Amino acid sequence: MGARMSYVDEGPRADEAVLMLHGNPTWSFFYRDLIRDLAPTLRCIAPDHIGMGLSDKPESYDYTLARRIADIEALIHSLGLKRVHLVVHDWGGAIGFGLASRRPEWIGKITILNTAAFVSDKIPWRISLCRLPLLGPLLVRGLNAFAGPATWMSLHQRKLSPDEKCGYLAPYGNWSERVAVNAFVQDIPLESDHPSRAILEQVEDSLPQFSRNPKLIVWGAHDFCFNEHFLTRWKHIFPEADVFEMKDAGHYVLDDGGELARSRIVAFIQKI
């Protein structure tokens, strides 16, 4: 079954672009300010994964990591892009590096924001609760107990404005619209026999080949999910990466870190 993918495409027409990949429960709205900063000089592509944001939200879809990677690969093909600079956050890390593992010749610079692209058993109890059979879908889809709390749990030094909060939650107003929010939670491959485990292991194994790609890590230190453990792993995998740790920022590091976070990213991507 096919589905329509919504995406932001701003900036000068070119076959090179900054590809911004969001996670759960965000959508391309997460990158709104970064797009504004970069689009005057660089093409910016920010898709909404199927089931998220303004994309179609079919009840029956292969909501797995492998399909997410294939969806983004198909988008890049359809746009005729020959080179992309990755910006990845949350699930965007596994998806983006999954794309990179398939098409390393496409990948330029890489910006890593509070994410993972490797196997880990570190998971907050709140998210574990949302993975439970029956109870999980009731919480995530019925009570909006994932996207809703994320609007305040994901920031540390400031609060989202009412308009920002509405923006994040607008695509997820009811049970049917939260199908992929729940699917992303269920797709976390903690178990050795999880359907997405082998794919994530392949992505992890591919990471060393990107040691020569310029990399910037911008990290919110007050992240309830992607905590210091994950940052330490990234530093071990990519010791050559430039690391900018923001001590007072949370999981939504672009919102919490604001202009300071964005300026580091813009300078890195625009540097020749």
C-alpha positions in Angstrom: 0.0 0.0 0.0 1.4 3.4 -1.0 1.0 6.6 0.9 1.7 10.3 0.2 4.7 11.9 1.9 4.6 15.6 2.7 7.9 17.4 2.8 9.2 21.0 3.1 11.4 22.0 0.1 12.8 25.5 0.6 15.8 27.4 -0.8 17.5 27.6 -4.2 16.8 24.7 -6.7 19.9 22.5 -6.7 20.8 18.8 -6.8 22.5 19.3 -3.4 20.4 19.8 -0.2 20.3 19.7 3.6 18.2 16.7 4.5 16.5 17.1 7.9 15.0 14.0 9.4 12.8 14.2 12.4 11.8 11.6 15.0 8.9 10.7 17.2 6.6 12.5 18.0 7.8 15.5 16.0 7.5 16.3 12.4 9.1 18.8 10.0 7.9 21.6 12.2 10.9 20.7 14.5 13.2 22.2 11.8 11.2 25.4 11.1 13.8 27.9 12.4 16.8 26.0 11.0 15.1 26.0 7.6 14.5 29.7 7.8 18.2 30.3 8.6 19.6 28.0 5.9 17.2 28.4 3.0 18.5 31.7 1.7 21.6 30.0 0.5 21.0 26.2 0.6 18.2 23.9 -0.5 16.5 22.4 2.6 14.4 19.2 2.5 12.5 18.2 5.6 10.0 15.3 5.1 7.3 14.1 7.4 7.6 10.3 7.8 4.6 8.4 6.7 2.0 8.6 9.5 3.6 11.8 10.9 3.0 15.5 10.3 1.1 16.3 7.2 1.8 13.0 5.4 -0.8 10.3 5.0 -1.6 8.3 8.1 -2.8 4.9 6.9 -3.9 2.4 9.5 -2.2 -0.4 7.6 1.4 0.4 6.6 4.7 -1.2 7.1 5.8 1.2 10.0 9.2 -0.3 10.4 12.8 1.1 10.3 13.5 -0.7 7.0 10.5 1.0 5.3 11.3 4.4 6.8 14.8 4.2 5.2 13.3 3.1 1.9 10.8 5.9 2.0 13.5 8.5 2.3 15.6 6.9 -0.3 12.7 7.0 -2.7 12.1 10.7 -1.9 15.8 11.6 -2.7 15.5 9.7 -6.0 12.3 11.5 -6.9 13.9 14.9 -6.2 16.9 14.1 -8.3 19.3 14.9 -5.5 22.9 13.8 -5.9 24.3 15.0 -2.5 22.7 15.5 0.9 24.0 16.9 4.2 22.2 15.1 7.0 20.7 16.7 10.1 19.2 13.9 12.2 17.2 13.9 15.5 15.6 11.1 17.5 14.5 8.3 15.2 16.0 10.4 12.3 19.4 9.1 13.4 18.6 5.5 12.6 16.7 6.5 9.4 19.4 8.9 8.2 22.3 6.6 8.8 20.3 3.8 7.4 20.0 5.9 4.2 23.7 6.7 4.4 24.6 3.0 4.7 22.7 2.3 1.4 24.0 5.4 -0.4 27.3 6.5 1.2 28.1 8.4 -2.1 25.2 10.7 -1.4 26.3 11.8 2.0 28.2 15.1 2.7 28.2 16.7 6.1 26.4 15.2 9.1 24.8 17.0 12.0 23.7 14.7 15.0 21.1 16.0 17.4 20.1 13.9 20.4 19.6 10.7 18.6 21.0 7.1 18.2 21.8 4.9 15.3 22.9 1.8 17.3 21.5 -0.9 19.5 20.9 0.1 23.1 18.8 -1.3 26.0 18.6 2.1 27.6 15.0 3.3 27.6 13.1 5.4 30.1 10.4 3.6 32.1 7.7 6.0 30.6 8.5 4.8 27.1 8.7 1.1 28.3 5.2 1.6 29.6 4.0 2.8 26.2 5.4 -0.4 24.5 3.2 -2.7 26.6 0.5 -4.7 24.7 -3.0 -3.1 25.0 -2.0 -0.5 27.5 0.6 1.1 25.2 -1.8 1.9 22.3 -4.4 3.1 24.9 -1.9 5.5 26.3 -0.3 6.7 23.1 -3.2 6.7 20.7 -6.1 7.1 23.1 -4.8 9.5 25.8 -2.1 11.2 23.7 0.3 10.3 26.5 3.4 10.4 24.2 3.1 13.4 22.0 1.3 15.5 24.7 3.9 15.1 27.5 6.8 15.5 25.0 5.8 19.2 24.6 7.0 19.9 28.1 9.3 17.0 29.0 11.6 17.7 26.0 12.6 21.2 27.1 14.6 22.3 30.1 15.4 26.0 30.1 12.3 27.3 28.6 8.7 26.4 27.7 7.1 26.1 24.3 4.9 29.0 23.5 1.2 28.2 23.0 1.6 28.5 19.3 4.6 26.2 19.3 2.8 23.6 21.4 -0.2 23.7 19.0 2.2 23.3 16.1 3.8 20.2 17.5 0.4 18.6 18.4 -1.7 19.7 15.4 -1.1 16.6 13.3 -2.0 14.2 16.2 -5.4 15.2 17.3 -7.1 11.8 17.6 -6.7 8.1 17.7 -6.3 7.6 13.9 -3.8 10.5 13.6 -1.6 9.0 16.2 -1.1 5.6 14.5 2.6 6.2 13.6 3.4 7.8 17.0 2.4 4.4 18.5 4.1 2.5 15.7 7.4 4.3 16.3 7.3 3.3 20.0 6.5 -0.3 19.1 9.4 -0.4 16.6 12.1 0.3 19.2 14.2 -2.9 18.7 15.0 -3.8 22.3 14.4 -7.5 21.9 16.9 -9.7 20.0 14.2 -11.1 17.8 12.5 -7.7 17.1 11.8 -7.3 13.4 13.9 -4.1 13.2 16.8 -5.4 15.3 18.8 -6.8 12.4 18.4 -3.6 10.4 19.5 -1.4 13.2 22.5 -3.7 13.8 23.4 -3.3 10.1 23.2 0.5 10.4 25.4 0.4 13.5 28.0 -1.7 11.7 28.1 0.8 8.8 28.9 3.9 11.0 32.7 3.7 10.9 32.7 4.2 7.1 31.6 7.8 7.8 34.7 8.7 9.9 35.9 11.1 7.1 32.6 12.9 6.7 32.6 16.3 8.5 30.4 15.9 11.6 28.9 18.1 14.2 27.2 16.9 17.3 24.8 19.4 19.0 23.5 17.8 22.2 21.0 18.8 24.8 22.4 17.5 28.1 19.0 17.5 29.8 17.4 14.8 27.7 15.2 12.3 29.5 15.7 9.7 26.8 18.9 10.3 24.8 21.1 11.0 27.8 24.9 11.1 28.4 25.1 7.4 27.7 24.2 8.0 24.1 26.5 11.0 23.7 29.4 9.0 25.0 28.6 6.3 22.4 28.7 8.9 19.7 32.0 10.2 20.9 33.4 6.7 20.9 32.1 6.0 17.4 33.1 9.4 15.9 36.0 10.7 18.0 36.8 13.2 15.3 33.4 14.9 15.5 33.0 18.4 16.7 30.9 18.3 19.8 28.8 21.2 21.2 27.1 20.1 24.4 24.4 22.4 25.6 24.2 22.0 29.4 20.8 23.6 29.8 19.0 22.2 26.7 16.7 19.3 26.6 15.6 16.7 23.9 14.1 19.4 21.6 17.5 20.9 21.4 16.7 23.2 18.5 13.9 24.8 20.5 15.7 24.8 23.9 19.1 25.8 22.4 17.5 28.4 20.1 19.7 30.7 18.1 22.9 29.5 19.8 22.3 25.9 18.6 21.2 26.9 15.2 24.1 29.3 14.6 26.6 26.4 15.2 24.8 24.2 12.8 24.5 26.9 10.1 28.2 27.8 10.4 29.1 24.1 10.1 27.0 23.4 7.1 27.9 26.6 5.3 31.6 26.3 5.9 33.4 25.5 2.7 
